[in-house]
């Protein structure tokens, strides 16, 4: 294709008529030579390092497939990767990507603490930014209420809503006392509050007998486990999701917390699924794999290809951050191509943003779309764990599937008021 293009340029004496004359080009000639630059900001080390790593692998899988089929509207994708750390430094990396590297789009971010600060800066800079994660309700209401340039993931609370509904579905009438151990920041506090709000909505009488809030990154959880064991709850709800989750499970198992009839609800455990070994992770707990369940028997050919590649290449099994990253890239691709088709010329940023609103894509974990209010809708997977598998960690014995429009507030709604009034089905 390149040699034929060069001959055409020589024969025609310039680029002005190549797009119309060449049977090999469907986009303007300049598009064939200039890559689309996409900046990625993701954690590479520390407590969220494995999550960022999985997201990056999902991004690379998407880009490899996109580039193998001609790129986005005829232009190959080039990635520029920066590290997500604290809000201040991560925002400086956003500025570098936009102002120095001249990227066309920035994607990534795991932490709510970073996203809530970065979203406002991206709006000021008019920088197109698609979040993988980090969209906790009480924060986005203040910092990203009506974004123009920022596109958000599904509400972080979606997994808590779904896990709460499953707890009620499977265990209503089987527990009276509850306890929580959740990370001490907006995500953990919102999730535990959502769980209690849904118990109240469905008339489940309950009493909180222990309420533990370890700081993010805490590795000594002995005192928290001792407090939970002393409280003897019928059910424990936990939105732990970083490297502290396997530590908690080992500590809890060693202390005998799992020896009785306590029920467990872990809406975000899928981030650490391969580290939660059968030896200390019980069967029958509600376990959130959310927008990607790697072992789904009815997975799409796309997911099966991705999981096979992931296992062969990385000797591991992916979790849902890979899906969030893949989804973000596909939404951007679909928006660019729709805008290019509508204009019959390379689109500007505002054209791409408008085209991304309402776009539907197929992601690794299933169908999804980007709402016109810049909030994603995706397919979620959770269920009850089983040890009956060929792995050394639990998988889902029952797989419950929900599209996020069942577990996410509608456009313009307040999350907490929506929980009170929504016609939610179990």
Secondary structure, DSSP 8 states (H G I E B T S, - for coil): -HHHHHHHHHHHTSSTTHHHH-TT-SS-HHHHHS-EEEEEEE--SGGGHHHHHHHHHHHHHHHHHHHHTT-BTTB-EEEEEEE--SHHHHHHHHHIIIIIS--SEEEE---HHHHHHHHHHHHHHT--EEESS---HHHHHHHSTT-SSEEB-S-TTHHHHHHHHHHHHHHTTS--EEEEE--SSHHHHHHHHHHHHHHHHTT---EEEEEE---TT----HHHHHHHHHHT-SEEE----STHHHHHHHHHHHTTTTSSS-EEEETTGGGGGGGSBTTTS-TT-EEEEET--TT-TT--HHHHHHHHHHHHHHSS---HHHHHHHHHHHHHHHHHHHHHHHHTS---HHHHHHHHTT-EEEETTEEEEE-TTSBEE-EEEEEEEES-SSSSB-EEEEEEEEEGGGTS--TT--HHHHHHH-----
